Amino acid sequence: MINLIAGEQVVPELVQHDFTAANVVAQLQKILLDRPLRSRMLDGLVKVKARLRAPESAVEGLEQTPADRAAEIILSIRNRRIADE
């Protein structure tokens, strides 16, 4: 979900058959040993966190939770893809 919200690859995705112990260890070694890679990943996570925060213009008492913002972002991405078809 992080990569979807970011619109780019921020963290490695190991899904289904790719989620193996060997692949997890390999990805962790990259992240722990490659400081520029780790820094880019942390910067990306900071951007995603900021994107999930409620807008500053939110009406008091009606602020969205991060889960609400994530749902809103994902729905907007889906709607754009449907419109582009």
QUIKATA-V451302 format. One record per residue. N is the residue number from 0. RES is the residue in three letters. SS is DSSP state (H for helix, E for strand, - for the rest). D_FIRST is the distance of its C-alpha to the first C-alpha in Angstrom with 1 decimal. Layout:
# QUIKATA-V451302
n,res,ss,d_first
N,RES,SS,D_FIRST
N,RES,SS,D_FIRST
This chain:
# QUIKATA-V451302
n,res,ss,d_first
0,MET,-,0.0
1,ILE,H,3.8
2,ASN,H,5.5
3,LEU,H,5.0
4,ILE,H,6.2
5,ALA,H,8.5
6,GLY,-,9.8
7,GLU,-,10.7
8,GLN,-,10.2
9,VAL,-,10.1
10,VAL,-,9.7
11,PRO,-,11.1
12,GLU,-,9.4
13,LEU,-,12.1
14,VAL,-,11.8
15,GLN,H,14.9
16,HIS,H,18.0
17,ASP,H,16.5
18,PHE,-,15.8
19,THR,-,19.3
20,ALA,H,21.1
21,ALA,H,22.4
22,ASN,H,19.1
23,VAL,H,17.7
24,VAL,H,20.9
25,ALA,H,21.0
26,GLN,H,17.6
27,LEU,H,18.7
28,GLN,H,22.1
29,LYS,H,20.7
30,ILE,H,18.7
31,LEU,H,21.7
32,LEU,H,24.4
33,ASP,-,23.2
34,ARG,H,23.3
35,PRO,H,22.4
36,LEU,H,19.2
37,ARG,H,18.4
38,SER,H,19.4
39,ARG,H,17.2
40,MET,H,14.1
41,LEU,H,15.3
42,ASP,H,16.1
43,GLY,H,12.7
44,LEU,H,11.3
45,VAL,H,14.3
46,LYS,H,13.5
47,VAL,H,10.1
48,LYS,H,12.1
49,ALA,H,14.8
50,ARG,H,12.9
51,LEU,H,11.9
52,ARG,-,15.5
53,ALA,-,17.9
54,PRO,-,20.0
55,GLU,-,23.4
56,SER,-,25.2
57,ALA,-,23.9
58,VAL,-,26.9
59,GLU,-,27.9
60,GLY,-,27.1
61,LEU,-,24.5
62,GLU,-,21.7
63,GLN,-,18.2
64,THR,-,16.1
65,PRO,H,12.7
66,ALA,H,11.4
67,ASP,H,13.6
68,ARG,H,12.4
69,ALA,H,8.7
70,ALA,H,10.4
71,GLU,H,12.8
72,ILE,H,10.6
73,ILE,H,8.8
74,LEU,H,12.5
75,SER,H,14.0
76,ILE,H,12.1
77,ARG,H,13.2
78,ASN,H,16.6
79,ARG,H,17.1
80,ARG,H,16.6
81,ILE,H,19.0
82,ALA,H,21.4
83,ASP,H,21.4
84,GLU,-,22.5
